[in-house]
């Protein structure tokens, strides 16, 4: 019947005989394309929704000690680059949705500050310095605006087309806790400052003793670039807001040095006020030593490597082969 119809419509018979084969071929290609794109764009990301992240980079302190050659200012405007120290991290990421994730992160860094690095008169005369190890554990929520990918937009064998995005962009914020222990360098030896109550913490008329364990809010932005199906690399900048002003052991006003010497010893009295005596009256009792209204913060800048952990829904060889053939990763 089809041939009769084609003859009636003036289509050559030899061409009409090829139409059924061409039609079948077209349907097969269409079905393969739809199936491949459905497999790629629906739940494929769930096969590698977990990742291990390792980071190495630098840390820097934002607080009273050190800083630029000016009166202390908040946020990064008072950053002292010469006090940049190393930092490392280890994280575990779980994608709750294709472009959303939760990440648990453990980070170690070193924070430091030194008044002799600034030419600002009052800071230089104060002559304080500190260094502290920082151990931070946090859980953050990530929002991925763009996902890094490999290959082409259409994953068809032998077909070259438009390349997919190679770089991913995300932002994050969360909650965490950290441990710190400020120390100062004296005659080549680091001395712990918290037990010395340098501002009269815990003493009559002084502020409360501060805790070495504190809460924090980490936030930041990151970039990722795919290296292979399972590996990607990136750069992440984290700003951490804290709820303490004692990471550097400096916050309030000068305490009575005679009382401090009687309660904590002569070492505590000296480390509370090692000033250079260039500004008369600066270190009298009750004079400003720090700024309790400007809480401490710190920065991490890390190069990171991410490893995707694949979990197959089926142990079948056919399913695993389809997974391996996928060129696009998120």
C-alpha positions in Angstrom: 0.0 0.0 0.0 2.8 2.4 0.8 4.6 1.7 -2.5 1.3 2.3 -4.4 0.8 5.6 -2.6 4.4 6.7 -3.3 3.9 5.8 -7.0 0.8 7.8 -7.1 2.6 10.8 -5.6 5.4 10.6 -8.2 8.2 9.5 -5.8 10.6 7.1 -7.5 10.3 3.5 -6.4 13.9 3.0 -5.6 13.8 6.0 -3.2 10.6 4.8 -1.7 12.2 1.4 -0.8 14.8 3.2 1.3 12.4 5.3 3.3 11.5 2.6 5.8 15.2 2.0 6.6 15.9 5.7 6.9 12.8 6.1 9.2 14.0 3.3 11.5 17.5 4.8 11.7 16.1 8.3 12.5 14.0 6.8 15.3 17.0 5.0 16.8 19.1 8.1 16.8 16.4 10.2 18.4 15.7 7.6 21.1 19.4 7.3 21.9 19.8 11.1 22.2 16.7 11.5 24.4 17.8 8.5 26.5 21.4 9.8 26.9 20.3 13.3 27.8 17.7 12.1 30.2 20.3 9.9 31.9 22.7 12.8 32.1 20.4 15.5 33.2 18.0 13.8 35.7 19.6 11.8 38.5 23.1 11.2 37.2 24.6 13.6 39.8 23.4 11.3 42.6 25.9 8.7 41.6 28.7 11.0 42.8 27.0 13.2 45.4 29.7 12.8 48.0 33.3 14.2 47.8 36.5 14.4 49.8 38.2 17.8 49.8 41.8 18.5 50.7 43.0 22.1 50.9 46.4 23.9 51.4 46.9 27.6 51.6 47.4 30.6 53.9 45.7 32.3 56.9 45.7 35.9 58.1 44.4 37.7 61.2 42.1 40.6 61.5 42.3 42.2 64.9 44.0 44.7 67.2 47.6 43.7 66.9 49.8 44.7 63.9 47.8 46.0 60.9 48.5 48.7 58.4 50.2 52.1 59.2 47.0 53.6 60.5 44.5 53.5 63.3 42.8 50.1 63.4 40.0 49.6 61.0 37.5 46.7 60.6 37.4 43.9 58.0 40.2 43.6 55.4 41.2 47.2 55.4 43.6 46.5 58.2 45.2 43.4 56.7 48.9 42.9 57.4 50.2 40.7 54.6 53.6 40.1 56.2 51.9 38.1 59.0 50.4 35.5 56.5 50.8 32.0 57.8 50.1 28.5 56.5 46.8 26.6 56.7 45.5 23.2 55.7 42.0 21.6 55.7 40.1 18.4 55.2 36.4 18.3 54.2 33.5 16.0 53.3 30.8 17.3 50.9 27.3 15.8 50.4 25.1 17.2 47.6 21.6 17.4 48.9 20.5 18.7 45.4 22.4 19.0 42.1 23.5 22.5 42.9 23.3 22.6 46.7 25.6 20.8 49.2 26.5 20.5 52.9 30.1 20.4 53.8 31.8 19.4 57.1 35.3 21.0 57.3 38.2 20.7 59.6 40.8 23.5 59.2 44.1 24.2 60.9 45.9 27.6 60.6 48.2 29.9 62.3 47.3 33.5 63.2 49.8 36.2 64.2 50.2 39.9 64.7 52.9 42.3 65.8 52.8 45.9 66.7 56.4 46.5 65.6 55.3 46.0 62.0 53.3 49.3 61.9 54.4 52.9 62.1 51.1 54.1 63.6 52.3 55.8 66.8 50.0 54.3 69.4 50.2 50.8 68.1 53.9 50.8 67.8 54.3 52.2 71.3 52.0 49.5 72.7 54.6 46.9 71.5 52.5 43.8 71.8 52.8 40.6 69.7 51.0 37.2 69.5 50.7 34.0 67.7 48.0 31.4 68.0 47.2 28.0 66.4 43.6 27.8 65.2 41.6 24.6 64.9 38.3 25.2 63.3 35.4 22.7 62.7 32.5 24.0 60.6 29.4 22.9 58.7 28.5 25.1 55.8 25.8 25.2 53.1 27.0 25.7 49.6 25.1 27.1 46.6 26.7 26.2 43.2 25.7 28.8 40.5 27.8 27.0 37.9 29.0 23.4 37.9 32.4 22.5 36.3 32.1 19.9 33.5 34.1 18.0 31.0 33.5 17.2 27.3 30.7 18.7 25.2 27.2 19.7 25.9 25.9 16.8 23.8 27.7 13.5 24.7 27.4 11.8 21.4 30.3 9.6 20.2 32.3 11.1 17.4 30.3 14.4 17.5 32.1 17.6 18.2 30.0 20.5 19.3 29.7 23.3 21.8 31.9 22.8 24.8 30.4 22.8 28.2 31.4 25.1 31.1 34.8 24.2 32.5 34.7 26.3 35.7 32.3 26.1 38.6 31.4 28.9 41.0 29.8 28.6 44.4 29.3 30.6 47.6 29.0 29.2 51.2 28.1 30.1 54.7 27.6 28.2 57.9 28.4 27.8 61.6 31.4 26.4 63.4 33.6 26.4 66.5 37.3 26.9 66.9 40.0 26.6 69.5 42.8 29.1 70.0 45.6 29.8 72.5 47.3 33.2 72.2 51.1 33.2 72.9 53.7 36.0 72.9 57.3 35.7 72.0 59.6 36.6 74.9 63.4 36.1 74.7 63.0 33.4 72.0 60.3 31.5 73.9 56.5 31.6 73.4 54.5 32.2 76.6 50.8 31.4 76.9 48.9 34.6 77.6 45.4 33.5 78.7 46.5 32.2 82.2 48.3 35.5 82.9 45.1 37.7 82.8 46.9 40.5 81.1 43.8 42.8 81.1 42.8 41.6 84.6 40.4 38.9 83.4 38.9 37.2 86.4 40.5 39.6 88.9 38.8 42.3 91.0 37.4 45.0 88.8 38.5 43.3 85.6 36.5 41.6 82.8 35.5 37.9 82.9 38.0 35.3 81.8 37.6 34.3 78.2 37.2 30.8 76.9 39.6 29.3 74.4 36.7 27.6 72.6 34.5 30.0 70.6 31.7 30.0 68.0 32.2 31.4 64.5 30.4 32.0 61.2 32.5 31.0 58.2 31.5 32.4 54.8 33.1 32.8 51.4 33.3 32.0 47.7 35.0 29.3 45.7 36.0 28.3 42.1 36.3 24.8 40.7 37.8 23.4 37.5 37.3 19.8 36.4 40.5 17.8 35.8 38.9 14.4 35.2 35.7 12.5 35.8 36.5 12.2 39.6 39.1 15.0 40.3 38.7 18.7 40.3 40.8 21.6 41.6 39.8 25.0 42.9 40.5 28.1 44.9 38.5 29.1 48.0 38.4 32.3 50.0 36.9 32.1 53.5 36.2 35.0 55.9 35.4 33.9 59.4 33.5 36.1 61.8 34.0 35.3 65.5 32.3 36.3 68.7 35.4 37.0 70.7 37.9 39.8 70.8 40.6 37.8 72.6 42.3 35.8 69.8 45.3 38.1 70.2 44.7 38.5 74.0 43.9 42.2 73.5 40.4 43.7 73.8 39.8 46.3 76.6 41.8 48.7 78.8 45.0 48.6 80.8 44.6 46.9 84.2 46.4 48.0 87.4 49.9 46.6 86.9 50.7 46.4 90.6 47.6 44.4 91.4 48.3 42.2 88.4 51.9 41.6 89.6 50.6 40.6 93.0 47.9 38.2 91.6 49.7 36.7 88.6 53.3 37.6 89.0 55.9 39.9 87.5 55.9 38.1 84.2 52.2 38.8 83.7 52.7 42.5 84.6 55.5 42.9 82.1 53.6 41.2 79.2 50.5 43.3 80.0 52.5 46.5 79.4 55.8 46.1 77.4 55.3 49.5 75.9 58.2 51.7 74.6 57.3 54.7 76.7 57.1 57.0 73.6 53.6 58.2 74.3 53.2 59.6 77.8 50.1 58.3 79.7 49.1 55.8 77.0 49.4 52.8 79.3 47.8 54.3 82.5 45.1 52.3 84.3 41.9 52.5 82.3 43.5 53.7 79.1 42.6 51.9 75.8 44.6 48.8 75.1 42.2 47.3 72.5 38.8 47.8 71.0 36.1 45.5 72.5 33.5 46.8 70.0 35.5 45.4 67.0 35.5 41.6 67.3 38.3 39.5 65.8 38.1 37.7 62.5 40.4 35.8 60.2 40.9 34.7 56.6 41.7 31.5 54.8 42.8 31.3 51.2 43.2 27.7 50.0 43.9 25.7 46.9 41.7 22.7 47.0 41.5 19.3 45.4 38.1 17.5 45.3 37.6 13.8 44.8 34.2 12.4 43.8 33.1 9.1 45.4 31.0 7.1 43.0 28.2 4.9 44.2 26.5 2.7 41.7 22.8 1.8 42.0 23.4 -1.5 40.3 26.3 -3.9 40.2 25.5 -4.8 36.6 28.2 -4.5 34.0 26.0 -2.7 31.6 25.1 0.1 34.1 28.7 0.6 35.1 29.7 0.9 31.5 27.2 3.7 31.0 28.5 5.5 34.0 32.1 5.3 32.8 31.1 6.6 29.3 29.6 9.8 30.7 32.0 12.7 29.9 30.2 15.4 31.8 30.6 15.6 35.6 29.2 18.1 38.0 
